C-alpha cells in the first residue's frame, strides 16, 4: 500500500502555466480541446477572468490516493498544498507550502464548523471547501486551483526526460523503512532522477532532520526543476508526453484551451524568479491527536508576505480561521515559527 503523501506532484501546476506558454502552438496542433475537456473542472461561479497583466493566485493540491484499490483517483485527503502567487508586474513567483496538519476551523456548506487538520477540508468537501478554507486561513482570494495525483508526477518527470536535484542531507535517500519492497536509493550530491526516483526523493521524511518540513523543501525543489526543464525543452516528442501526463492526472479550473493561451503567455517570465516559503506551526497534542498550531505572529507575517507578492498593502490586524497557539494554550509559544525556509531561484 502506498503511504499517504505526495505533494511533489504539485509540479504539474507550475508546468501547466509555464509550459503552455512555451509550446502553445504545439498544444494547439495536437488537440487543446481534448486537454481542456479532460482536465477542466469548474468550481462555483468564476467571475474573474485571467488577465496576463494582473497577478494570479493558484492553490496547488496533491491528493493522497491512498489504497491502490480505490476506484476514484481523486478520493482522499489533500496531503500537499502550495499557494502560488504569480506576478507579471514584478516578474516573480512566490510558492508557500501549507503544513497539512495545521489545526483549522473548517466550515461546511450547512454552516457547521469543526476544528480539524487542514487536509480534512478536501476530504469533507472537495476542492471547493479546500479553497474556501484556505482563503479564510490566509485572508487572500484564490483565483484558480490545480489538483494532481501521484501517478501523474512520475509520468511528468519521465516526459521531460528526468530532472537533476541536489541531495544535501549527507546520506542516501530511500523509503525502505516505509515500503520494504522499494529498493530505490538516491545518492548524495547532484543526481539525475527519473519519475520513480523523483517520487522517492520527495517522499522521504522520517530520516530527514527537519521531518515533514525537510520533505516539503525537497518537493519545492522538484517543482522548480520541472519548471526549468520544461522551459528548456524544444522537442515535440517531449510535449506529447507532457500532454498525456497532464490529461490523465490533473483537475483544474484553469482553462487550457487554445483561446486561453494568449493570456497564459503573459505569466511565463514570472517563473524564472521563484521564491519559496513555508507556513509552519508548533508541534502540539490535543486530546491525543498531533497537530501543527500556528502562532499569531507567524500567521500575520505569512499573510502579509502573500499580500506583498501580489502588490497589495500589508495588514496590521490578523483575520484567520486557523486555531492560534495563543488561543489554544493561553500563552505564547516556547519557540518561534518565523525561522522559515526562504530560498530564491533565479
C-alpha atoms as one frame of an Amber mdcrd trajectory, in Angstrom:
protein
   0.000   0.000   0.000   1.361   3.374  -0.946   1.863   5.602   2.081  -0.005
   8.893   2.320   1.689  11.994   0.994   2.996  13.083  -2.402   2.922  16.810
  -2.540   5.614  16.570  -5.077   3.131  16.051  -7.848   2.229  19.670  -7.431
   4.815  20.485 -10.058   2.013  19.894 -12.520   0.521  23.302 -11.973   3.717
  25.229 -12.419   4.471  23.257 -15.536   0.971  23.782 -16.882   1.020  27.545
 -16.524   4.607  27.977 -17.683   4.718  25.202 -20.214   1.550  26.180 -22.004
   3.234  29.417 -22.948   6.336  27.684 -24.232   4.660  25.172 -26.505   1.364
  26.905 -27.123   1.201  26.158 -30.803   2.258  22.566 -30.339  -0.595  22.074
 -27.896  -2.983  23.729 -30.313  -1.944  21.439 -33.145  -2.222  18.309 -31.018
  -5.632  18.991 -29.546  -6.070  21.587 -26.823  -9.782  20.878 -26.847  -9.160
  17.331 -25.620  -6.734  18.511 -22.926  -9.149  21.138 -21.645 -12.142  18.787
 -21.679 -10.297  16.128 -19.682  -8.809  18.434 -17.043 -11.249  21.344 -16.640
 -13.410  21.164 -13.501 -15.334  24.339 -12.733 -15.925  25.344  -9.117 -18.658
  27.771  -8.077 -19.162  30.977 -10.007 -15.861  32.027 -11.563 -16.332  35.725
 -12.192 -12.713  36.790 -12.588 -11.036  36.385 -15.963  -7.328  35.603 -16.148
  -5.532  38.740 -17.327  -1.909  38.429 -18.382  -1.175  41.840 -16.844  -2.561
  41.084 -13.360  -1.183  38.912 -10.514  -2.694  35.446 -10.141  -3.101  33.234
  -7.057  -3.374  29.476  -7.529  -3.847  26.680  -4.997  -1.907  23.530  -5.851
  -3.103  20.301  -4.244  -1.559  16.847  -4.287  -4.249  14.324  -3.428  -3.429
  11.289  -1.307  -4.620   8.382  -3.446  -4.191   6.040  -0.502  -5.061   2.431
  -1.150  -4.187   1.400  -4.706  -7.532  -0.435  -4.888  -9.502   2.835  -4.859
 -11.568   3.307  -7.979 -11.706   7.099  -7.589  -8.210   8.618  -8.061  -9.428
  11.893  -6.508 -10.742  10.443  -3.232  -8.750  11.089  -0.056  -7.003  13.997
   1.635  -5.125  16.869   0.019  -1.933  15.939   1.813   0.161  18.536  -0.005
  -0.908  22.129  -0.532   1.028  25.032  -2.015  -0.181  28.581  -2.600   1.345
  30.039  -5.730   1.275  33.772  -6.483   2.430  34.756  -9.961   3.067  38.454
 -10.549   3.775  39.525 -14.158   4.409  43.102 -12.993   7.372  42.137 -10.793
   8.187  39.046 -12.904   8.291  36.952  -9.750   6.581  33.825  -8.412   6.091
  33.034  -4.717   5.484  29.463  -3.540   4.215  28.888   0.006   3.835  25.362
   1.356   0.976  24.875   3.821   1.512  22.257   6.518  -1.267  19.670   6.196
  -1.591  19.152   9.981  -2.363  22.807  10.813  -5.355  22.948  13.164  -8.075
  24.920  11.395 -11.747  25.781  11.781 -13.403  24.202   8.742 -16.878  25.458
   7.828 -19.050  23.159   5.741 -21.800  24.214   3.367 -24.513  23.749   6.001
 -22.851  26.258   8.314 -21.379  23.735  10.724 -17.822  24.383  11.912 -15.353
  21.763  13.057 -11.773  22.029  14.229  -9.644  19.646  12.201  -6.387  19.295
  10.326  -6.222  21.443   7.207  -6.097  18.480   4.842  -9.536  17.334   6.045
 -11.188  20.203   4.155 -10.703  18.494   0.796 -11.773  15.101   2.155 -15.005
  16.587   3.524 -15.956  18.966   0.724 -13.636  18.528  -2.238 -11.681  21.300
  -3.906 -14.392  23.893  -3.243 -14.227  23.502   0.552 -10.428  23.325   0.480
 -10.278  26.618  -1.428 -12.740  28.445   0.831 -10.970  27.164   3.958  -7.518
  28.272   2.803  -8.855  31.632   1.623 -10.109  32.299   5.158  -6.948  30.967
   6.743  -4.601  33.156   4.703  -7.011  36.101   4.232  -6.423  36.025   0.480
  -8.503  35.398  -2.651  -7.605  32.274  -4.638  -8.193  32.694  -8.374  -7.644
  29.133  -9.582  -6.750  25.652  -8.368  -4.825  22.705  -9.783  -5.076  19.193
  -8.375  -2.846  16.260  -9.295  -2.399  12.650  -8.239   0.755  10.646  -7.676
   0.817   8.674 -10.900   0.864  11.894 -12.866   4.065  13.115 -11.255   6.006
  10.047 -12.265   4.751  10.308 -15.846   5.537  14.020 -15.995   9.138  13.705
 -14.792   9.700  10.918 -17.312   8.063  13.012 -20.050  10.549  15.867 -19.568
  13.484  13.447 -19.654  14.211  13.442 -15.920  15.336  16.188 -13.540  18.577
  16.976 -11.703  18.413  17.616  -7.948  20.958  18.098  -5.170  20.774  15.788
  -2.146  22.349  17.903   0.601  21.450  15.621   3.519  24.818  13.855   3.546
  23.353  10.350   3.238  21.432   8.388   0.551  17.663   8.947   0.443  15.353
   5.921   0.413  11.907   4.926   1.703  12.695   1.312   2.537  11.513   1.980
   6.091   8.084   2.859   4.648   7.965   0.352   1.793  10.270  -2.651   2.180
   9.870  -3.604  -1.482  11.097  -0.205  -2.710  14.870  -0.529  -3.091  15.493
   2.799  -4.844  18.233   4.896  -3.240  19.164   8.477  -4.170  22.870   9.187
  -3.667  24.470  12.210  -2.045  25.066  15.362  -4.077  23.818  16.172  -7.567
  21.663  13.390  -9.013  19.596  12.997 -12.189  16.284  11.303 -11.421  13.577
   9.581 -13.429   9.925   9.709 -12.379  10.038   6.798  -9.946  13.201   8.128
  -8.317  11.704  11.626  -8.049   8.825  10.163  -6.028  11.235   8.561  -3.577
  13.280  11.768  -3.312  10.188  13.790  -2.458   8.530  11.277  -0.140  11.196
  10.516   2.463  10.734  12.372   5.755  11.482  10.130   8.762  15.250  10.229
   8.188  15.271  13.957   7.437  16.400  16.050  10.453  13.673  18.567   9.538
  10.969  15.912   9.200   7.972  16.966   7.124   9.408  20.444   6.578  12.519
  18.925   5.007  10.334  16.818   2.757   8.356  19.868   1.652  11.615  21.675
   0.876  12.578  18.808  -1.460   9.102  18.913  -3.012   9.561  22.590  -3.836
  12.984  21.819  -5.300  11.466  19.204  -7.609   8.759  21.632  -8.744  11.398
  24.222  -9.610  13.460  21.672 -11.523  10.427  20.539 -13.518   9.717  24.157
 -14.464  13.337  24.701 -15.521  13.250  21.542 -17.639  10.007  22.483 -19.389
  11.397  25.931 -20.189  14.400  24.306 -21.867  12.502  21.786 -23.999  12.054
  22.111 -27.746  11.147  18.567 -28.767   7.639  17.726 -29.951   8.023  14.211
 -28.530   8.531  15.707 -25.059   5.420  17.841 -25.473   3.339  14.810 -26.375
   4.402  13.035 -23.183   3.677  16.103 -21.065   0.217  16.458 -22.586  -0.554
  12.811 -21.859   0.573  13.127 -18.228  -1.476  16.276 -17.726  -4.595  14.918
 -19.433  -4.789  11.766 -17.338  -3.746  13.001 -13.925  -4.851  16.591 -13.378
  -8.020  18.509 -12.499  -8.120  22.301 -12.659 -10.301  25.313 -13.340  -7.509
  26.854 -15.408  -8.816  26.819 -18.972  -6.161  25.146 -21.138  -7.999  25.570
 -24.422  -6.383  27.388 -27.335  -8.321  30.602 -26.659  -6.695  30.949 -23.207
  -3.094  30.548 -24.330  -2.502  34.269 -25.091  -3.497  35.139 -21.503  -1.258
  32.448 -20.010   1.718  33.586 -22.074   1.934  36.764 -20.017   2.991  34.815
 -16.915   5.900  32.967 -18.494   8.731  35.268 -17.355   7.464  35.239 -13.760
   8.547  31.616 -13.347  12.190  32.473 -13.957  12.366  34.003 -10.459  10.824
  31.720  -7.825  10.850  32.457  -4.090   9.782  29.739  -1.655   8.346  29.918
   1.862   6.763  27.641   4.449   3.757  28.234   6.698   4.572  26.215   9.769
   3.232  25.709  13.256   4.302  24.456  16.652   4.092  20.737  17.447   1.188
  20.177  19.831  -1.092  17.395  21.011  -4.768  17.903  21.791  -6.929  15.028
  23.031  -4.304  12.535  21.916  -4.014  13.884  18.345  -0.902  15.602  16.984
  -1.347  18.962  15.259   0.638  21.913  13.981  -0.657  25.081  15.668   0.367
  28.423  14.185   1.308  31.471  16.243  -0.446  34.761  15.541   2.872  36.472
  14.757   3.865  33.909  12.147   0.416  33.788  10.543   0.287  37.568  10.127
   3.812  37.550   8.704   2.887  34.915   6.110  -0.378  36.640   5.185   1.458
  39.897   4.535   4.161  38.104   2.578   1.485  36.843   0.186  -0.146  40.267
   0.018   3.144  41.943  -0.878   3.814  39.324  -3.547   0.531  40.416  -5.165
   1.313  44.123  -4.865  -1.153  44.665  -2.009  -0.654  46.693   1.160   0.089
  44.675   4.336  -2.499  44.458   7.115  -1.962  45.057  10.828  -4.890  43.049
  12.197  -4.991  39.286  11.860  -8.046  37.588  10.339  -7.822  33.812  10.079
  -9.763  30.613  10.709  -6.633  28.835  11.927  -6.624  27.902  15.603  -3.843
  30.074  17.028  -1.348  28.887  19.602  -2.102  31.769  21.951  -5.822  30.926
  21.877  -5.368  27.191  22.315  -2.915  27.380  25.215  -3.364  30.875  26.651
   0.313  31.704  26.279   2.927  32.455  23.650   4.764  29.587  22.002   8.011
  28.423  23.661   9.832  28.760  20.352   9.364  30.927  17.280   7.966  29.783
  13.938   9.435  32.650  11.959  12.693  30.917  11.040  11.195  29.540   7.844
  12.835  28.336   4.676  13.283  31.179   2.228  15.184  30.304  -0.915  15.269
  32.234  -4.160  15.858  30.690  -7.550  16.902  32.962 -10.360
